[in-house]
Amino acid sequence: MGDKIATRDAYGKALLRLGAENPDVVVLDADLSKSTKTAGFAKEYPDRFFQMGIAEADMISTAAGLATAGKIPFASTFAVFAAGRAYDQVRNSVGYPHLNVKIAATHAGITVGEDGASHQMIEDITLMRAIPGMVVLSPADAVETEQLVYAAARYQGPVYIRLGREPLNVIFPTDYQPEIGKAVTLREGDAATVCATGVMTEKALIAAEQLAQAGIQIKVLNIHTIKPLDEAAIIAAARATGAIVTAEEHNFMGGLSGAVAEVVVRNAPVPMEFVAVQDRFGQSGKPAVLMEEYGLTAEAIVNAVKKVIDRK
Amino acid sequence: MLSEAKLSELKEKARQLRADILRMLAAAGSGHPGGSLSAADLLAYLYFYKMRHDPGNPNWRERDRFVLSKGHAAPVLYAALAEAGYFPKTDLDSLRKFGSHLQGHPDMKRTPGVEFSTGSLGQGLSAANGMALAARLDGIDNRVYVLLGDGECEEGQVWEAAMTSVHYRLNRLTAFLDYNRLQIDGNVEDVISFKDPGSRFKSFGWNVLECDGHDIVAIDQAMTAAEEYKEGPSLIILRTVKGKGVSFMENQAGWHGMAPKIEERDEGLKELGF
């Protein structure tokens, strides 16, 4: 593990390469280009960067218009504005006509920290995955982010990419090649499975290590694609381990927890626990303090695994 | 400049579009006649004179684009597209029916010639801006047209988009405002005091023109003036009558979203000379 890198920084880096490789890639931002890291693309490719001002609804529908003419727009702002404020535009201008728009939303979840609940998006997975045909990506580190941004650009259709503000450890090797719709097994075990996404994937690995020291071997599935969900991998994990814990920096309702539960109950019912925000708004504070307060820690995953095993 | 022969052809097209609107809405049993009839002259002018388009090749890269931002006026768009040959006119009878490509509001994925899916008001100008920006990047000299409703301008996104059009100096974009002064709940001015759209758009930096929206010569003159303006986008305010051409529908908010019964259809067709 080297230096920590935020997934938003990896996104900015990926955009630079896409800009060089594909003249149809264009980027839109709503007055947050320094925070969303689209500013590098703006500097390098000013003709293909569209500053839209603080007008997220307009940004999303404009991106849709660009896509109708063959462009591959990446529209960026904070997750709370992209998925929340502009929901109707994402639904009607992008989702319904299944346009080739990529919405790269940064500052997702409570690790936004000091800005508080107004800026801490804990509902975006739910909102975005409810739109028919929308792909929802939630990378766990910088390497995965970069590869998924390239994959999103190659994919024809709408994609929502959930990114964060906080620097994270890099957990994947540089030659890692994630594939949209395919869960990644990071660790094998038979006592239970943890399905984790985003910042919680590294915590799941830490929890697995702690549990292993106590003689409990768990499987860890990294769910970088929340939609289309890798149902086969989840069903197989449920059958093989008999218990599932989900881990997400998001409200459990309709998030990764809801998505995995929908698959499990219909195909391989097993006990489940949700390490997630428990239907509360966030608040101001240091990210690490908030993660503790909201129960989004490796320790919380350890406890959830023990609990779910007891319920088997 | 419109020739006399072309003008009478366009008037006839507008009359045809109005008849088709009545026929398809009566067949559908629901839908929006008022704001469809008010836009018939504009669509006749655009689809049968002004626009560069090819019904045999709806995806022609260099075509002009028309975005019906007030998507509930889908009947007038469908009538124009059918008349132009994008699909058979017999399809119009399937409007709003299960399995039809003619959805209650325009669906670009189902209907050839529909440039953008609309229906949730306020999004069309933004999309038209995106189309104009893409054309500029690609060096295509097409034009983009968008039709807004006056009630629609109550949506905040219209004004976000209005700033964008000016910021990017989209001089190949022309917006039309169907200024028929009525919306579902009554007079636009009573609903939310939306007065003097011209000065509002002017203050946003638009080149604003105004004309009788049922006078095709006047529309053409305004369009010529819009084309001569190179600094940015133009708005042409079309003074229109909601329900135009069918006396009992004219200026009646109640006909915003109610389909004519068979006898009402026939009465309207008779008035139109059919």
Interface residues (C-beta under 8 A of the other chain):
Chain A: V26 D47 R48 F50 M52 G53 A55 A57 D58 I60 S61 T62 A63 A64 G65 L66 A67 T68 A69 G70 K71 P73 D88 Q89 R91 N92 S93 Y96 P97 H98
Chain B: R61 D107 M108 K109 E115 F116 S117 T118 G119 S120 G122 Q123 G124 S126 A127 A128 N129 G130 M131 A132 L133 A134 A135 L137 D138 G156 Q157 E160 A161 M163 T164 H167 Y168
